[in-house]
Amino acid sequence: MDTPHYVAARVQQAIAEDGRTNELGIRVDVRGDQVFLRGQVSGEEQRHLLTDVAREAAPGLTVHNEVTCVEVRDPGEEEQL
C-alpha cells in the first residue's frame, strides 16, 4: 500500500497534468482512505473535474472536494464595493 504522502503527490501531479484540469494551486491531503482537495478554481465544472481526476489517480479512496469556486473578472473590470 502506498504511503499517504505518495498518494497525495500522485493526485496532485494528476490534477496539474491532466488536460481536463491543469490546476497547480490545489492542495491534496490524504488521511487513511480519505483524500481531501482544497483550493480555489474558476467554476463549478472545473471543481467537478477535479473530483473525477482525483478518483482516477487514487482508486478505492474516498475523495472529499472542499475546493471553492471564485468568480473570475475580466481584466480592467471595476470592482463594486
PyMOL Python script that loads the backbone (N, CA, C, O; Angstrom):
from pymol import cmd

cmd.read_pdbstr("""\
ATOM      1  N   MET A   1       0.840  -1.201   0.000  1.00  0.00           N
ATOM      2  CA  MET A   1       0.000   0.000   0.000  1.00  0.00           C
ATOM      3  C   MET A   1       0.874   1.249   0.000  1.00  0.00           C
ATOM      4  O   MET A   1       1.881   1.311   0.704  1.00  0.00           O
ATOM      5  N   ASP A   2       0.484   2.237  -0.789  1.00  0.00           N
ATOM      6  CA  ASP A   2       1.253   3.475  -0.892  1.00  0.00           C
ATOM      7  C   ASP A   2       1.109   4.315   0.369  1.00  0.00           C
ATOM      8  O   ASP A   2       0.079   4.277   1.042  1.00  0.00           O
ATOM      9  N   THR A   3       2.148   5.068   0.677  1.00  0.00           N
ATOM     10  CA  THR A   3       2.079   5.972   1.824  1.00  0.00           C
ATOM     11  C   THR A   3       1.171   7.148   1.476  1.00  0.00           C
ATOM     12  O   THR A   3       1.024   7.488   0.302  1.00  0.00           O
ATOM     13  N   PRO A   4       0.558   7.775   2.488  1.00  0.00           N
ATOM     14  CA  PRO A   4      -0.310   8.930   2.221  1.00  0.00           C
ATOM     15  C   PRO A   4       0.405  10.028   1.437  1.00  0.00           C
ATOM     16  O   PRO A   4      -0.185  10.661   0.561  1.00  0.00           O
ATOM     17  N   HIS A   5       1.691  10.251   1.761  1.00  0.00           N
ATOM     18  CA  HIS A   5       2.455  11.295   1.071  1.00  0.00           C
ATOM     19  C   HIS A   5       2.579  10.971  -0.416  1.00  0.00           C
ATOM     20  O   HIS A   5       2.461  11.862  -1.257  1.00  0.00           O
ATOM     21  N   TYR A   6       2.813   9.712  -0.741  1.00  0.00           N
ATOM     22  CA  TYR A   6       2.949   9.300  -2.139  1.00  0.00           C
ATOM     23  C   TYR A   6       1.614   9.452  -2.876  1.00  0.00           C
ATOM     24  O   TYR A   6       1.576   9.937  -4.006  1.00  0.00           O
ATOM     25  N   VAL A   7       0.526   9.037  -2.233  1.00  0.00           N
ATOM     26  CA  VAL A   7      -0.795   9.157  -2.850  1.00  0.00           C
ATOM     27  C   VAL A   7      -1.122  10.631  -3.103  1.00  0.00           C
ATOM     28  O   VAL A   7      -1.607  10.981  -4.180  1.00  0.00           O
ATOM     29  N   ALA A   8      -0.863  11.493  -2.124  1.00  0.00           N
ATOM     30  CA  ALA A   8      -1.135  12.931  -2.266  1.00  0.00           C
ATOM     31  C   ALA A   8      -0.338  13.507  -3.429  1.00  0.00           C
ATOM     32  O   ALA A   8      -0.869  14.285  -4.221  1.00  0.00           O
ATOM     33  N   ALA A   9       0.939  13.128  -3.536  1.00  0.00           N
ATOM     34  CA  ALA A   9       1.784  13.626  -4.618  1.00  0.00           C
ATOM     35  C   ALA A   9       1.261  13.151  -5.974  1.00  0.00           C
ATOM     36  O   ALA A   9       1.259  13.910  -6.943  1.00  0.00           O
ATOM     37  N   ARG A  10       0.816  11.890  -6.037  1.00  0.00           N
ATOM     38  CA  ARG A  10       0.305  11.339  -7.295  1.00  0.00           C
ATOM     39  C   ARG A  10      -0.976  12.066  -7.725  1.00  0.00           C
ATOM     40  O   ARG A  10      -1.148  12.388  -8.900  1.00  0.00           O
ATOM     41  N   VAL A  11      -1.877  12.320  -6.759  1.00  0.00           N
ATOM     42  CA  VAL A  11      -3.126  13.021  -7.073  1.00  0.00           C
ATOM     43  C   VAL A  11      -2.824  14.461  -7.505  1.00  0.00           C
ATOM     44  O   VAL A  11      -3.406  14.961  -8.468  1.00  0.00           O
ATOM     45  N   GLN A  12      -1.914  15.116  -6.787  1.00  0.00           N
ATOM     46  CA  GLN A  12      -1.569  16.498  -7.111  1.00  0.00           C
ATOM     47  C   GLN A  12      -0.959  16.584  -8.518  1.00  0.00           C
ATOM     48  O   GLN A  12      -1.260  17.507  -9.275  1.00  0.00           O
ATOM     49  N   GLN A  13      -0.106  15.622  -8.856  1.00  0.00           N
ATOM     50  CA  GLN A  13       0.501  15.604 -10.182  1.00  0.00           C
ATOM     51  C   GLN A  13      -0.559  15.369 -11.258  1.00  0.00           C
ATOM     52  O   GLN A  13      -0.529  16.006 -12.311  1.00  0.00           O
ATOM     53  N   ALA A  14      -1.487  14.460 -10.995  1.00  0.00           N
ATOM     54  CA  ALA A  14      -2.555  14.176 -11.957  1.00  0.00           C
ATOM     55  C   ALA A  14      -3.408  15.422 -12.207  1.00  0.00           C
ATOM     56  O   ALA A  14      -3.753  15.723 -13.350  1.00  0.00           O
ATOM     57  N   ILE A  15      -3.746  16.143 -11.136  1.00  0.00           N
ATOM     58  CA  ILE A  15      -4.559  17.356 -11.257  1.00  0.00           C
ATOM     59  C   ILE A  15      -3.808  18.427 -12.062  1.00  0.00           C
ATOM     60  O   ILE A  15      -4.413  19.162 -12.842  1.00  0.00           O
ATOM     61  N   ALA A  16      -2.491  18.506 -11.864  1.00  0.00           N
ATOM     62  CA  ALA A  16      -1.690  19.503 -12.571  1.00  0.00           C
ATOM     63  C   ALA A  16      -1.508  19.152 -14.045  1.00  0.00           C
ATOM     64  O   ALA A  16      -1.486  20.038 -14.899  1.00  0.00           O
ATOM     65  N   GLU A  17      -1.378  17.849 -14.345  1.00  0.00           N
ATOM     66  CA  GLU A  17      -1.013  17.441 -15.703  1.00  0.00           C
ATOM     67  C   GLU A  17      -2.191  17.016 -16.569  1.00  0.00           C
ATOM     68  O   GLU A  17      -2.070  17.004 -17.794  1.00  0.00           O
ATOM     69  N   ASP A  18      -3.324  16.666 -15.972  1.00  0.00           N
ATOM     70  CA  ASP A  18      -4.469  16.215 -16.754  1.00  0.00           C
ATOM     71  C   ASP A  18      -5.025  17.383 -17.562  1.00  0.00           C
ATOM     72  O   ASP A  18      -5.198  18.482 -17.033  1.00  0.00           O
ATOM     73  N   GLY A  19      -5.303  17.149 -18.833  1.00  0.00           N
ATOM     74  CA  GLY A  19      -5.800  18.200 -19.708  1.00  0.00           C
ATOM     75  C   GLY A  19      -7.140  18.766 -19.298  1.00  0.00           C
ATOM     76  O   GLY A  19      -7.483  19.883 -19.684  1.00  0.00           O
ATOM     77  N   ARG A  20      -7.910  18.011 -18.519  1.00  0.00           N
ATOM     78  CA  ARG A  20      -9.221  18.494 -18.080  1.00  0.00           C
ATOM     79  C   ARG A  20      -9.105  19.516 -16.966  1.00  0.00           C
ATOM     80  O   ARG A  20      -9.984  20.361 -16.801  1.00  0.00           O
ATOM     81  N   THR A  21      -8.024  19.444 -16.201  1.00  0.00           N
ATOM     82  CA  THR A  21      -7.920  20.312 -15.027  1.00  0.00           C
ATOM     83  C   THR A  21      -6.771  21.314 -15.133  1.00  0.00           C
ATOM     84  O   THR A  21      -7.004  22.521 -15.058  1.00  0.00           O
ATOM     85  N   ASN A  22      -5.545  20.841 -15.306  1.00  0.00           N
ATOM     86  CA  ASN A  22      -4.366  21.727 -15.372  1.00  0.00           C
ATOM     87  C   ASN A  22      -4.333  22.728 -14.224  1.00  0.00           C
ATOM     88  O   ASN A  22      -4.042  23.906 -14.435  1.00  0.00           O
ATOM     89  N   GLU A  23      -4.628  22.271 -13.021  1.00  0.00           N
ATOM     90  CA  GLU A  23      -4.657  23.154 -11.849  1.00  0.00           C
ATOM     91  C   GLU A  23      -3.402  22.938 -11.007  1.00  0.00           C
ATOM     92  O   GLU A  23      -3.072  21.807 -10.651  1.00  0.00           O
ATOM     93  N   LEU A  24      -2.707  24.032 -10.692  1.00  0.00           N
ATOM     94  CA  LEU A  24      -1.482  23.939  -9.902  1.00  0.00           C
ATOM     95  C   LEU A  24      -1.698  24.295  -8.436  1.00  0.00           C
ATOM     96  O   LEU A  24      -0.903  23.901  -7.583  1.00  0.00           O
ATOM     97  N   GLY A  25      -2.754  25.029  -8.134  1.00  0.00           N
ATOM     98  CA  GLY A  25      -2.911  25.554  -6.779  1.00  0.00           C
ATOM     99  C   GLY A  25      -3.805  24.725  -5.875  1.00  0.00           C
ATOM    100  O   GLY A  25      -4.334  25.245  -4.892  1.00  0.00           O
ATOM    101  N   ILE A  26      -3.986  23.442  -6.185  1.00  0.00           N
ATOM    102  CA  ILE A  26      -4.863  22.605  -5.368  1.00  0.00           C
ATOM    103  C   ILE A  26      -4.024  21.831  -4.348  1.00  0.00           C
ATOM    104  O   ILE A  26      -3.062  21.153  -4.709  1.00  0.00           O
ATOM    105  N   ARG A  27      -4.399  21.939  -3.079  1.00  0.00           N
ATOM    106  CA  ARG A  27      -3.715  21.216  -2.019  1.00  0.00           C
ATOM    107  C   ARG A  27      -4.396  19.861  -1.822  1.00  0.00           C
ATOM    108  O   ARG A  27      -5.623  19.780  -1.767  1.00  0.00           O
ATOM    109  N   VAL A  28      -3.613  18.824  -1.717  1.00  0.00           N
ATOM    110  CA  VAL A  28      -4.144  17.473  -1.552  1.00  0.00           C
ATOM    111  C   VAL A  28      -3.632  16.907  -0.236  1.00  0.00           C
ATOM    112  O   VAL A  28      -2.425  16.848  -0.006  1.00  0.00           O
ATOM    113  N   ASP A  29      -4.556  16.489   0.626  1.00  0.00           N
ATOM    114  CA  ASP A  29      -4.206  15.842   1.892  1.00  0.00           C
ATOM    115  C   ASP A  29      -4.822  14.453   1.906  1.00  0.00           C
ATOM    116  O   ASP A  29      -5.972  14.270   1.509  1.00  0.00           O
ATOM    117  N   VAL A  30      -4.052  13.478   2.366  1.00  0.00           N
ATOM    118  CA  VAL A  30      -4.549  12.107   2.456  1.00  0.00           C
ATOM    119  C   VAL A  30      -4.492  11.675   3.910  1.00  0.00           C
ATOM    120  O   VAL A  30      -3.457  11.767   4.570  1.00  0.00           O
ATOM    121  N   ARG A  31      -5.648  11.196   4.396  1.00  0.00           N
ATOM    122  CA  ARG A  31      -5.722  10.648   5.763  1.00  0.00           C
ATOM    123  C   ARG A  31      -6.421   9.308   5.684  1.00  0.00           C
ATOM    124  O   ARG A  31      -7.624   9.240   5.433  1.00  0.00           O
ATOM    125  N   GLY A  32      -5.673   8.250   5.896  1.00  0.00           N
ATOM    126  CA  GLY A  32      -6.254   6.913   5.779  1.00  0.00           C
ATOM    127  C   GLY A  32      -6.712   6.677   4.357  1.00  0.00           C
ATOM    128  O   GLY A  32      -5.928   6.787   3.414  1.00  0.00           O
ATOM    129  N   ASP A  33      -8.006   6.347   4.204  1.00  0.00           N
ATOM    130  CA  ASP A  33      -8.531   6.124   2.850  1.00  0.00           C
ATOM    131  C   ASP A  33      -9.339   7.322   2.358  1.00  0.00           C
ATOM    132  O   ASP A  33     -10.207   7.187   1.496  1.00  0.00           O
ATOM    133  N   GLN A  34      -9.043   8.497   2.915  1.00  0.00           N
ATOM    134  CA  GLN A  34      -9.751   9.732   2.558  1.00  0.00           C
ATOM    135  C   GLN A  34      -8.780  10.700   1.882  1.00  0.00           C
ATOM    136  O   GLN A  34      -7.667  10.920   2.361  1.00  0.00           O
ATOM    137  N   VAL A  35      -9.220  11.271   0.765  1.00  0.00           N
ATOM    138  CA  VAL A  35      -8.439  12.283   0.055  1.00  0.00           C
ATOM    139  C   VAL A  35      -9.210  13.599   0.136  1.00  0.00           C
ATOM    140  O   VAL A  35     -10.396  13.652  -0.190  1.00  0.00           O
ATOM    141  N   PHE A  36      -8.530  14.657   0.573  1.00  0.00           N
ATOM    142  CA  PHE A  36      -9.152  15.974   0.703  1.00  0.00           C
ATOM    143  C   PHE A  36      -8.518  16.930  -0.302  1.00  0.00           C
ATOM    144  O   PHE A  36      -7.295  17.069  -0.352  1.00  0.00           O
ATOM    145  N   LEU A  37      -9.352  17.584  -1.097  1.00  0.00           N
ATOM    146  CA  LEU A  37      -8.887  18.581  -2.061  1.00  0.00           C
ATOM    147  C   LEU A  37      -9.278  19.954  -1.545  1.00  0.00           C
ATOM    148  O   LEU A  37     -10.428  20.183  -1.173  1.00  0.00           O
ATOM    149  N   ARG A  38      -8.297  20.881  -1.526  1.00  0.00           N
ATOM    150  CA  ARG A  38      -8.575  22.238  -1.052  1.00  0.00           C
ATOM    151  C   ARG A  38      -7.920  23.242  -1.993  1.00  0.00           C
ATOM    152  O   ARG A  38      -6.857  22.984  -2.558  1.00  0.00           O
ATOM    153  N   GLY A  39      -8.560  24.368  -2.148  1.00  0.00           N
ATOM    154  CA  GLY A  39      -8.035  25.430  -3.001  1.00  0.00           C
ATOM    155  C   GLY A  39      -9.178  26.168  -3.657  1.00  0.00           C
ATOM    156  O   GLY A  39     -10.315  26.117  -3.188  1.00  0.00           O
ATOM    157  N   GLN A  40      -8.874  26.857  -4.748  1.00  0.00           N
ATOM    158  CA  GLN A  40      -9.887  27.635  -5.459  1.00  0.00           C
ATOM    159  C   GLN A  40      -9.764  27.393  -6.957  1.00  0.00           C
ATOM    160  O   GLN A  40      -8.663  27.277  -7.495  1.00  0.00           O
ATOM    161  N   VAL A  41     -10.911  27.321  -7.617  1.00  0.00           N
ATOM    162  CA  VAL A  41     -10.962  27.214  -9.076  1.00  0.00           C
ATOM    163  C   VAL A  41     -11.964  28.234  -9.608  1.00  0.00           C
ATOM    164  O   VAL A  41     -12.669  28.893  -8.843  1.00  0.00           O
ATOM    165  N   SER A  42     -12.012  28.350 -10.939  1.00  0.00           N
ATOM    166  CA  SER A  42     -12.807  29.419 -11.544  1.00  0.00           C
ATOM    167  C   SER A  42     -14.270  29.062 -11.781  1.00  0.00           C
ATOM    168  O   SER A  42     -15.054  29.935 -12.153  1.00  0.00           O
ATOM    169  N   GLY A  43     -14.660  27.804 -11.577  1.00  0.00           N
ATOM    170  CA  GLY A  43     -16.060  27.476 -11.820  1.00  0.00           C
ATOM    171  C   GLY A  43     -16.440  26.095 -11.334  1.00  0.00           C
ATOM    172  O   GLY A  43     -15.585  25.269 -11.017  1.00  0.00           O
ATOM    173  N   GLU A  44     -17.743  25.860 -11.280  1.00  0.00           N
ATOM    174  CA  GLU A  44     -18.291  24.607 -10.754  1.00  0.00           C
ATOM    175  C   GLU A  44     -17.888  23.402 -11.612  1.00  0.00           C
ATOM    176  O   GLU A  44     -17.599  22.330 -11.082  1.00  0.00           O
ATOM    177  N   GLU A  45     -17.869  23.581 -12.937  1.00  0.00           N
ATOM    178  CA  GLU A  45     -17.483  22.461 -13.803  1.00  0.00           C
ATOM    179  C   GLU A  45     -16.040  22.038 -13.515  1.00  0.00           C
ATOM    180  O   GLU A  45     -15.741  20.846 -13.441  1.00  0.00           O
ATOM    181  N   GLN A  46     -15.159  23.011 -13.354  1.00  0.00           N
ATOM    182  CA  GLN A  46     -13.755  22.726 -13.048  1.00  0.00           C
ATOM    183  C   GLN A  46     -13.648  21.984 -11.711  1.00  0.00           C
ATOM    184  O   GLN A  46     -12.839  21.068 -11.564  1.00  0.00           O
ATOM    185  N   ARG A  47     -14.459  22.384 -10.756  1.00  0.00           N
ATOM    186  CA  ARG A  47     -14.472  21.752  -9.443  1.00  0.00           C
ATOM    187  C   ARG A  47     -14.851  20.265  -9.569  1.00  0.00           C
ATOM    188  O   ARG A  47     -14.222  19.410  -8.946  1.00  0.00           O
ATOM    189  N   HIS A  48     -15.875  19.964 -10.373  1.00  0.00           N
ATOM    190  CA  HIS A  48     -16.301  18.576 -10.564  1.00  0.00           C
ATOM    191  C   HIS A  48     -15.230  17.757 -11.280  1.00  0.00           C
ATOM    192  O   HIS A  48     -15.028  16.584 -10.965  1.00  0.00           O
ATOM    193  N   LEU A  49     -14.547  18.371 -12.241  1.00  0.00           N
ATOM    194  CA  LEU A  49     -13.480  17.670 -12.956  1.00  0.00           C
ATOM    195  C   LEU A  49     -12.342  17.294 -12.011  1.00  0.00           C
ATOM    196  O   LEU A  49     -11.723  16.242 -12.174  1.00  0.00           O
ATOM    197  N   LEU A  50     -12.064  18.143 -11.029  1.00  0.00           N
ATOM    198  CA  LEU A  50     -11.030  17.823 -10.036  1.00  0.00           C
ATOM    199  C   LEU A  50     -11.360  16.524  -9.315  1.00  0.00           C
ATOM    200  O   LEU A  50     -10.485  15.686  -9.096  1.00  0.00           O
ATOM    201  N   THR A  51     -12.629  16.363  -8.946  1.00  0.00           N
ATOM    202  CA  THR A  51     -13.056  15.139  -8.261  1.00  0.00           C
ATOM    203  C   THR A  51     -12.824  13.931  -9.161  1.00  0.00           C
ATOM    204  O   THR A  51     -12.309  12.910  -8.706  1.00  0.00           O
ATOM    205  N   ASP A  52     -13.200  14.038 -10.434  1.00  0.00           N
ATOM    206  CA  ASP A  52     -13.019  12.926 -11.371  1.00  0.00           C
ATOM    207  C   ASP A  52     -11.553  12.530 -11.491  1.00  0.00           C
ATOM    208  O   ASP A  52     -11.211  11.350 -11.409  1.00  0.00           O
ATOM    209  N   VAL A  53     -10.692  13.519 -11.685  1.00  0.00           N
ATOM    210  CA  VAL A  53      -9.269  13.248 -11.857  1.00  0.00           C
ATOM    211  C   VAL A  53      -8.680  12.637 -10.582  1.00  0.00           C
ATOM    212  O   VAL A  53      -7.884  11.700 -10.650  1.00  0.00           O
ATOM    213  N   ALA A  54      -9.072  13.168  -9.422  1.00  0.00           N
ATOM    214  CA  ALA A  54      -8.555  12.648  -8.153  1.00  0.00           C
ATOM    215  C   ALA A  54      -8.988  11.196  -7.941  1.00  0.00           C
ATOM    216  O   ALA A  54      -8.196  10.375  -7.477  1.00  0.00           O
ATOM    217  N   ARG A  55     -10.229  10.881  -8.275  1.00  0.00           N
ATOM    218  CA  ARG A  55     -10.720   9.498  -8.121  1.00  0.00           C
ATOM    219  C   ARG A  55      -9.948   8.538  -9.021  1.00  0.00           C
ATOM    220  O   ARG A  55      -9.638   7.415  -8.623  1.00  0.00           O
ATOM    221  N   GLU A  56      -9.640   8.990 -10.235  1.00  0.00           N
ATOM    222  CA  GLU A  56      -8.877   8.142 -11.158  1.00  0.00           C
ATOM    223  C   GLU A  56      -7.449   7.931 -10.656  1.00  0.00           C
ATOM    224  O   GLU A  56      -6.887   6.850 -10.831  1.00  0.00           O
ATOM    225  N   ALA A  57      -6.856   8.958 -10.032  1.00  0.00           N
ATOM    226  CA  ALA A  57      -5.474   8.877  -9.555  1.00  0.00           C
ATOM    227  C   ALA A  57      -5.367   8.100  -8.243  1.00  0.00           C
ATOM    228  O   ALA A  57      -4.301   7.582  -7.910  1.00  0.00           O
ATOM    229  N   ALA A  58      -6.475   8.019  -7.498  1.00  0.00           N
ATOM    230  CA  ALA A  58      -6.463   7.320  -6.204  1.00  0.00           C
ATOM    231  C   ALA A  58      -7.671   6.384  -6.125  1.00  0.00           C
ATOM    232  O   ALA A  58      -8.572   6.602  -5.315  1.00  0.00           O
ATOM    233  N   PRO A  59      -7.693   5.338  -6.965  1.00  0.00           N
ATOM    234  CA  PRO A  59      -8.853   4.437  -6.976  1.00  0.00           C
ATOM    235  C   PRO A  59      -9.031   3.751  -5.621  1.00  0.00           C
ATOM    236  O   PRO A  59      -8.060   3.364  -4.970  1.00  0.00           O
ATOM    237  N   GLY A  60     -10.284   3.611  -5.217  1.00  0.00           N
ATOM    238  CA  GLY A  60     -10.567   2.949  -3.948  1.00  0.00           C
ATOM    239  C   GLY A  60     -10.583   3.875  -2.753  1.00  0.00           C
ATOM    240  O   GLY A  60     -10.997   3.473  -1.665  1.00  0.00           O
ATOM    241  N   LEU A  61     -10.136   5.115  -2.933  1.00  0.00           N
ATOM    242  CA  LEU A  61     -10.154   6.074  -1.836  1.00  0.00           C
ATOM    243  C   LEU A  61     -11.355   7.006  -1.999  1.00  0.00           C
ATOM    244  O   LEU A  61     -11.843   7.217  -3.109  1.00  0.00           O
ATOM    245  N   THR A  62     -11.817   7.551  -0.894  1.00  0.00           N
ATOM    246  CA  THR A  62     -12.940   8.479  -0.915  1.00  0.00           C
ATOM    247  C   THR A  62     -12.408   9.894  -1.088  1.00  0.00           C
ATOM    248  O   THR A  62     -11.557  10.340  -0.319  1.00  0.00           O
ATOM    249  N   VAL A  63     -12.909  10.599  -2.097  1.00  0.00           N
ATOM    250  CA  VAL A  63     -12.453  11.966  -2.377  1.00  0.00           C
ATOM    251  C   VAL A  63     -13.444  12.961  -1.790  1.00  0.00           C
ATOM    252  O   VAL A  63     -14.642  12.902  -2.069  1.00  0.00           O
ATOM    253  N   HIS A  64     -12.930  13.874  -0.974  1.00  0.00           N
ATOM    254  CA  HIS A  64     -13.729  14.972  -0.413  1.00  0.00           C
ATOM    255  C   HIS A  64     -13.258  16.252  -1.086  1.00  0.00           C
ATOM    256  O   HIS A  64     -12.145  16.712  -0.835  1.00  0.00           O
ATOM    257  N   ASN A  65     -14.094  16.828  -1.936  1.00  0.00           N
ATOM    258  CA  ASN A  65     -13.725  18.035  -2.658  1.00  0.00           C
ATOM    259  C   ASN A  65     -14.178  19.251  -1.860  1.00  0.00           C
ATOM    260  O   ASN A  65     -15.365  19.578  -1.828  1.00  0.00           O
ATOM    261  N   GLU A  66     -13.215  19.922  -1.213  1.00  0.00           N
ATOM    262  CA  GLU A  66     -13.506  21.119  -0.427  1.00  0.00           C
ATOM    263  C   GLU A  66     -13.045  22.377  -1.168  1.00  0.00           C
ATOM    264  O   GLU A  66     -12.872  23.436  -0.565  1.00  0.00           O
ATOM    265  N   VAL A  67     -12.851  22.245  -2.475  1.00  0.00           N
ATOM    266  CA  VAL A  67     -12.414  23.354  -3.314  1.00  0.00           C
ATOM    267  C   VAL A  67     -13.565  24.347  -3.471  1.00  0.00           C
ATOM    268  O   VAL A  67     -14.719  23.946  -3.626  1.00  0.00           O
ATOM    269  N   THR A  68     -13.251  25.631  -3.430  1.00  0.00           N
ATOM    270  CA  THR A  68     -14.267  26.656  -3.602  1.00  0.00           C
ATOM    271  C   THR A  68     -14.142  27.285  -4.990  1.00  0.00           C
ATOM    272  O   THR A  68     -13.069  27.292  -5.593  1.00  0.00           O
ATOM    273  N   CYS A  69     -15.239  27.799  -5.469  1.00  0.00           N
ATOM    274  CA  CYS A  69     -15.266  28.470  -6.774  1.00  0.00           C
ATOM    275  C   CYS A  69     -15.199  29.972  -6.557  1.00  0.00           C
ATOM    276  O   CYS A  69     -15.903  30.520  -5.709  1.00  0.00           O
ATOM    277  N   VAL A  70     -14.348  30.632  -7.332  1.00  0.00           N
ATOM    278  CA  VAL A  70     -14.243  32.085  -7.255  1.00  0.00           C
ATOM    279  C   VAL A  70     -14.658  32.660  -8.594  1.00  0.00           C
ATOM    280  O   VAL A  70     -14.408  32.071  -9.645  1.00  0.00           O
ATOM    281  N   GLU A  71     -15.287  33.803  -8.540  1.00  0.00           N
ATOM    282  CA  GLU A  71     -15.703  34.480  -9.759  1.00  0.00           C
ATOM    283  C   GLU A  71     -14.489  35.140 -10.391  1.00  0.00           C
ATOM    284  O   GLU A  71     -13.776  35.904  -9.742  1.00  0.00           O
ATOM    285  N   VAL A  72     -14.264  34.842 -11.642  1.00  0.00           N
ATOM    286  CA  VAL A  72     -13.131  35.440 -12.354  1.00  0.00           C
ATOM    287  C   VAL A  72     -13.638  36.635 -13.143  1.00  0.00           C
ATOM    288  O   VAL A  72     -14.541  36.517 -13.971  1.00  0.00           O
ATOM    289  N   ARG A  73     -13.048  37.770 -12.874  1.00  0.00           N
ATOM    290  CA  ARG A  73     -13.446  39.003 -13.564  1.00  0.00           C
ATOM    291  C   ARG A  73     -12.498  39.257 -14.731  1.00  0.00           C
ATOM    292  O   ARG A  73     -11.330  38.867 -14.705  1.00  0.00           O
ATOM    293  N   ASP A  74     -13.024  39.910 -15.738  1.00  0.00           N
ATOM    294  CA  ASP A  74     -12.173  40.301 -16.858  1.00  0.00           C
ATOM    295  C   ASP A  74     -11.212  41.388 -16.380  1.00  0.00           C
ATOM    296  O   ASP A  74     -11.583  42.218 -15.549  1.00  0.00           O
ATOM    297  N   PRO A  75      -9.988  41.391 -16.895  1.00  0.00           N
ATOM    298  CA  PRO A  75      -9.042  42.456 -16.504  1.00  0.00           C
ATOM    299  C   PRO A  75      -9.633  43.826 -16.802  1.00  0.00           C
ATOM    300  O   PRO A  75     -10.213  44.044 -17.866  1.00  0.00           O
ATOM    301  N   GLY A  76      -9.485  44.730 -15.875  1.00  0.00           N
ATOM    302  CA  GLY A  76      -9.971  46.079 -16.093  1.00  0.00           C
ATOM    303  C   GLY A  76     -11.405  46.307 -15.648  1.00  0.00           C
ATOM    304  O   GLY A  76     -11.875  47.444 -15.609  1.00  0.00           O
ATOM    305  N   GLU A  77     -12.095  45.233 -15.315  1.00  0.00           N
ATOM    306  CA  GLU A  77     -13.482  45.387 -14.850  1.00  0.00           C
ATOM    307  C   GLU A  77     -13.445  45.976 -13.434  1.00  0.00           C
ATOM    308  O   GLU A  77     -12.705  45.505 -12.570  1.00  0.00           O
ATOM    309  N   GLU A  78     -14.249  47.002 -13.221  1.00  0.00           N
ATOM    310  CA  GLU A  78     -14.233  47.645 -11.913  1.00  0.00           C
ATOM    311  C   GLU A  78     -14.903  46.787 -10.867  1.00  0.00           C
ATOM    312  O   GLU A  78     -15.945  46.175 -11.103  1.00  0.00           O
ATOM    313  N   GLU A  79     -14.276  46.756  -9.699  1.00  0.00           N
ATOM    314  CA  GLU A  79     -14.873  46.014  -8.589  1.00  0.00           C
ATOM    315  C   GLU A  79     -15.838  46.929  -7.853  1.00  0.00           C
ATOM    316  O   GLU A  79     -15.486  48.047  -7.478  1.00  0.00           O
ATOM    317  N   GLN A  80     -17.054  46.446  -7.649  1.00  0.00           N
ATOM    318  CA  GLN A  80     -18.063  47.233  -6.937  1.00  0.00           C
ATOM    319  C   GLN A  80     -17.993  46.916  -5.458  1.00  0.00           C
ATOM    320  O   GLN A  80     -18.085  45.756  -5.058  1.00  0.00           O
ATOM    321  N   LEU A  81     -17.829  47.949  -4.646  1.00  0.00           N
ATOM    322  CA  LEU A  81     -17.757  47.748  -3.190  1.00  0.00           C
ATOM    323  C   LEU A  81     -19.055  48.159  -2.527  1.00  0.00           C
ATOM    324  O   LEU A  81     -19.182  48.062  -1.306  1.00  0.00           O
TER     325      LEU A  81
END
""", "prot")
cmd.dss("prot")
cmd.show_as("cartoon", "prot")
cmd.util.cbc("prot")
cmd.orient("prot")
